[in-house]
C-alpha cells in the first residue's frame, strides 16, 4: 500500500493540472490566439525546451518555431499555456505593459522557490515600492563605493585560500562560491559558518527554478522546496537576533539588507511579516548570485579561449596596478571605473551568451498583441536572443566584438539589450554585478596565469549558461604577485 502512495499522488497532481489547463484552454477556444503547439497534456513542450537549453540550443528551438508560426506563437511551458513573443517590439510590450495587464507573476516553480511575496511577485503594489526603495539604498553607486575595498579583500583572500597548492581548479564551483560569499557577506552580513552551511541548499534551490512542477520525492522541484525550507529555518533565528539588536540600538538599519528589511514599517507603522522578509532574502540571493557567477565564469572561459582579448584585459589591469598609489593596497572605486575594456568584454559576452535566456510574465486580464489574443491566465515569455542576435540591431551579431559598446555610432534601441531586463523591470542589482565581476577578474588576472584543459568544452544551460564540465583549468601563480 505504501508503495502506491507516490503513484496516487502523481495521479492526483496530473488530474489537478489537467483540470486547470483545460479551464485555461477553454477560455481561448473562441479567441484568435497565436499559432503553435501546446505539446503533450500537462508537460506541454517543457521537456523539449529544457533539453534545448541544456544543449545550449535554445535559440535554435525558438527559431524552429518562429520559422513555422512567426515571431508570436503559442506553446506550453512549466505547466501553463504560454505565448512567446520575439523581437524588440515584443520585448517592449511584455516589459513595458502596465502591471495590471501583464504581471511579473512567475510560474509555480519560481513562486515556490523565490516566494509569493518576493519583489518579482509584488510588482505594482505599495509593498513593492516600499521594499524596492529601501533595498535600492544598498545598491546605488554612492553606496557601492563603500563596498569595493571589502569586496576586493574578500576575493583576494578567497582566491589565495582556495587555490593554494592546487594546479587545477573547477572555475564554475569557485565562481559560484565567490559570488555567494560576496552577496552573503557584503549585502547581508552573514557569518562564514552560516553561509557555508547554506551554500549547498541555495545551489539546490537554484536548480529547481526551471523544472517541471512535480512535487514528488526525489524530483528537482521537491528537492528545491526542501532546500528552501531549510534556508528559512536557519535564517529565522538570525532575524530574531537582529530584531533585538535593532530595538536596543546596537544595530542600524543601514548595516545590511536583512536589518533593513526588519526595520521597515508600512503605512500603518507595522513591521513586515516574516514570510515577506524571508521571501525577499531568498530572492535577493538568487538575483545577485547566479547571474554574477555565470558572468564571472564566462569571462574566465572567454579569456582562456581568446588570446587577443586576454592580452588586452591583462594590459588594462596591470596598467591600473602600475598607476596605483604606493600607499594603496586595495582596489578603489576610481580604479573600477578605469576597467572600460574589461567591462566591454563582459557586455559583449552578455549579448552573445545572456545569463538570462528570457523571462516569464503573466496576463492578468485578456489582452492582445499584433492582432493576436492573449487570454487571461496565460504566460507570456520574452527571449534575449530575439534582439541580441538580430543583425538589424547588432551588426554582424555572430562576431565577438567588444568595440560595439565603445562610442557607439548606432545607439542600441530600448528593449533590445536585455542582460539586466529593461524599463521599470530593470534589475536593481546591475551595478553590484558589475563591481563583483570587475573585482573578481582584476584579482584573477593579477594573481594567476591559466590555460584550459578541455578546449572543446561546450556550454549548457541549467538554467544559467555554464561550461558543461565545470571549466577545469590549469593554473599557476603569477610571478612576484601575492
N, C-alpha and C positions, 0 to 999 in steps of 0.2 A: 504493500500500500504506500509506504514512504517513497518508494522509487517512482511512483506515479505522480507525485506532487509537482516536480518541475514540468512534466508534460501537461498536467492540468492547468498550471499557471500560464504556460505558453499558450494553451488554447484560449484561456480567458483573455489574455493580453491581445491575441490575434483577433478575437471576436470584437473586443472593445475598439481596437484601432480600425477594424473594418467598418464598424458602425459609424465612427467619427468620420472616416474617409468618405463613406457613402453619403453621409449628411452633407459634407462639403461639396462633393461632386454633384449631388442632386440639384444644388443651387446654381450650378454652372451650365446645366444641360441646355437651357434656353438662352444662354448668353453667347456672345461672339468671343470665346476665349481663344488664345493663340493656338496655332497648330503645334503638334508634338505628340509624344507618347508618355503616358503615365506609368509605363512598365508593369511590373508584377503587382498584385494586390499587396498593400502594406509596405512591402520593400521598395516598390517603385523602381527607380533607376539608381538607388543609393549605392548598391554594391559595385556597379559599373563605374560610377562617379568616383568612389573611393579607390577602386582599383587603378583607375587612370591617374589619380593623384599620387598614389604610391609609386607608380612607374614614371612620374613626372611627365605625364601626357594629358594633363588637364586641359591644356589649350587645344590639343587635337580632339579631345572628347567634345569640347564646345564647338569647334569648327565643323565637326561632322554633322552636328545638329543644325548649326547655322546654315550650312550648305543645303540641308533638306527643308528647313522651315523658315529661315530668315533670322534676323537679329533679335526677334522676340519669339520665344517658344515656350511651351509648357513641358513640365516633367514632374516627377515626384521624388523628393529628397528628404531624408531624415523623418519619414513618416507623414509628410504633408505635401499636397499638390503645390507646385512651385512654378512661377513664371520667371524665366531667366531673360534678362534684357542686356544686350551687348552694345557698347558704344558710349561716346561722350554725352549725347542727349539722354540716353537711358540712365547713365550714372547720375545726371543732374535731376532727373525725375525721381529716382529712388532716394538719393541722399538729400535732395532739396525739397521734397514734399513736406507738407505740414504733418506734424506728428500725430494728428488725429485722423489722418488718412493712411499714410504709410508709417508704421511704427517700428521702433527698434526691437519689438518683441522677437525673441530668438526661438529657434527650435527647442524642443523639450530637453535635448541633451545639454545644450548651453544653459538653459534655465536651471536645470538641476545642479550643474556644477558651479556656475557663477552665482546663482541665487536669484530669486524672484524680485529682490529689492536692490540689485546691483545698479550702477549708473546706466548700464545699457538697457535695463528694463524700466527705469524711472523716467526716461526721456519725456519731456513735455509737462512734467508735474512740478509743483513748487518744491518738493523734496529734491528733485534732480538739480534744480537751480541752486538750492541751498548747499547740498553736498558737493557738487561740482565746483562752486565758487570757493568753498573752503579748501578743497584739495588742490585747486589751482595755485593757491598761495605757496605751495611747496615746489611747484613746477615752473614758475616764472623764471626767466633768465636771471633776474636780480637775486633770486634765491639759489638758483643752480650755481652761481658763482661761489657760494659758500660751501658747496659740496665737492668742488674739484680736487682740492688737496686731500681730503679724506678718501675720496674715490681713488685717486692716484695711489695713495699709500696702500689701500686695500688690495688693488690689482697687483701692485708691485710685490707686496708680501705674499699674496696667494700664489702668484706665478713662481716665485723662488721656492716656496714650500712644496707646491705640487710637482714641480719639475726637477727638484733636487735629486741628482743621481739617476734620472731617467733619460734614456736615449731615444725612446719612442713614447708618444702620448696619443690619446684619443682626443682630438680637438673638440668634438661635439660635447662630450661629457664635461670637459674643462670649461667651455664657454657657458654651458648651462649653469654650472656651479658659480662661475664668476658673476653672471647676470643676476642669479638668485641671491647671492651674497650681497651684491650692491643694493638690490631692492630691499632686502630684509634688514640690512644694517643701516643704510643711509635714510631710507624713507620711513621705516617702521621701528627702527631701534630694537630689533630682535637680537638677543644674545646668541653667540655662536653655538652653544649647546642645543638650544631650542631649534635654531634654523637647520642644524644638521639632522635632527630628528624629523623635521617636517619636509625635508628635501624630497625624499622618495615619494611621499604622499602627494606633493604638488606635481611631481613628474607623472604619476599615475592619473591624477585628475586632468592634466593637460591632454593626455591621450584619449580620454573619454569624451572630450568635447565634440569631436567629429566621429561619432559611432552610431550604430543603429540603436534606437531607444528600447532595447530589450533588457529588462531588468531581471535577469536570471543569474543565479550564482555562477561565477566564472566568466561572465561576459565583461567586455571592456567598460560598458556603461555601469554595470553593477560594481565593478572594482573602483571606478572613478567616484561613485557616490559614497562608498565605504571610506575611501581615502579622504574625501572632503569632510565627512563626519568626524574623522579623527583630527583633522586640522582644526575644525571648530571646537572640538572638545579640548584641545590643547591651548587654544587662544583665549577661551573664556576666562580662565583664572588670571591670565595676564591682563585682560581687560579690567577685571575686578580690582586687581592690584593698582593699576594706573588710575582708576576712578578715585581710589582712596588718596593717592598721591596728588591728584588734581585738586581734590577737596581740601587737602591740607596745605596747598600752595607749594608743595615740594616739586611738582612737575607743572610745566606750562603747556598750553595747547599748541604752542609753536615748536614743541620739542620734536614731534614726529607725527605722521599721518594718523596713526591709531589714536594717539592722545587727542589729536584734532577732532576726529570723529566722535570721541567720547565727550568732548567739551561742547559740541554743537547743541544749540537749543532751537526748537522750531518756533513758529509764530505764536504758539501758546506757552512758550518758555518751558517746553518739555524736552527732555533728552531723547535722542534717537533710540529706538528699540535695539536689542541685541542682534536680532536677525538682520536688520539693515546694516549694522556695523560689520558683522562677520561676512555678509554677502559682499560688501564693498572691499573688505580686507582681501578676500579671495580674488575678487575681480581685479583689483589693482596689481596683485601679484601676477596674475595671468597676463594682464595688459602690459606690464612693464618688464616681464621676464622673458617669455618665449620669443617674442619678436626681436628683442635685442640680442638674445643668444643666437638666433638664426643669422642675423646680420653680421655679428662678430665672427661666427663660424665661416660664413660665405666670404668674408674679407680675407681670412687666412687661406681659404680654399682658392680664391682668385689669385692672391699673391704668390701662391706656390705653383700656379699654372701659367702665369704671365710675367716673364722676366722684365719686360719694359715697364709694366705697371708697378711691379715690386721695386724696381730701381728708383722710380720717381717718388714713391711713398717713402722709401728709405732716405732718400736725399732730403725730402721735406722734414722728416722727423729729426734727422741728425742736424740739420740747419737750426732747428728750434733749440736743440741742446747746445749747439755752438754759441748761439746768441744769448743763452741764459745767464743771468747774473750769478756770479760765483757763490753768492750767499743764499741762492735759492735752490733748494733740494727737490721740491715737488712741483708738479705741473701747476700752471696758473690759468685763470680764465682767459687772459690775453693770449697765451700760447695755444689754447684750444681754438681760438679764432683764426690763428695762423695756419691751421691744418686744412687749407682750402682744397688742395688737390686730393688729399686723403678722403675728404667728405664727398667730393665729386665722384670718386670711385664707388663709395657707398651708395650714392644716389643712383648711379647707373646700374649697379647690382640690383637695387630695389626696383628699378624699372624692368630689367630683364628677368629677374627671379624675385618677384614681390613676396615678402614674408607672408602677407595675407593674400591668398589667391582671389578671394572675393568675400562677400558678406550677405547674410540673410536679413531681411526685414519682413514685415507682415502687414497685409491690408486690413485695416480696422473697419473699413466700410467699402462698399462697391466703388470701384474707380475704373479708369480706363487710360490706355496709353497707345497712341498712334492708331486709334480705331479699335483696338482690342480691349475687351472687358477683362478686368481682374476682380474676381469675386471676393467678397468679404471672407476673411479667414485664410486665404491663400498666402503662401510665402512669395516674396519677390527676392531675386538674387542678382547682384552685380558682380562682374569679374574684372579684375585689374588688367588682365591681358587684352581685354577688348579694346582698350585705348593704348596701353603701354607698347603694344606691338603693331599699332596702326601706322602705316607709312605716311598717311596724310597728317599725322600729328608729330611723329618722330621719324626724321629722315633715316633711311637705312636701319630700320629697327632691329635687325638681326646682328648688327655690328656693335661691339662693346666700345663705346666712345664717351668717356667722362667729360670731354670738352663740350658736349652738348648742354651741360649745365653751367658753362662759363660764358658770361657776356652773351647770352642768348640773343641771336638776331631775330629769331622767331619765337615769341613767347609761347609758353605752353598754355593751351586753353584751360579754363576752370573745369574741374571734374574730369580731368584727363590723366593726371599723375596722382596715384592714389595709395602710396605706401602707408600713409597715415590717415586714410579716409579723406573727406572733403567737406567743405561748407561747415554747417553747425555740427557736423558729425566728425570733425577732425579730431584725431587722437590728442588728448590733453598732455600726454607724456612724450610727444615727439622730440622736444628739446632735451629731455632727460635721456632718451635713447641715443641722441646724437653725442652727448657728452660721454655716456657709457661706452659707446663704440670707439670714439676717438681716443679716450683714455686707455682702453684695452689695447688697441692697435699700436699706440705710441709705446707702451711698455713692452709689448711682444716684439716689436721691431728693434727696440733699443736693447733688449736683453738677449735675444736669441737669433740664430740662423736656423733654417729648417728646409727640409725637402720632402716631397710627397712620397709615400710608399706604394700607393696604388694609382698610377697615372690615369687609368680608365675608370676610376670610381664614379658611379653615376649619382644623380640626385634623386631623392624620394620625398614625398610629402606625407606627413603623418601627424597633424595636418600641415605643419610648417615644413619648408624645404630644407633638407639636410643631406649631406653626403651619406650614401646608403651604408657605408661600412664604418661610419663614425669619424671619418677623416683621420686615420692614423698617419702621423708624420714622424720623421727622424729629426731630432733636434739637438743642438749644441749651443752652449753659452757663447755670446759674442765676446770677443777679446776685450779685456780691460773695462768690462761693464759689470755692475753688481746691483 
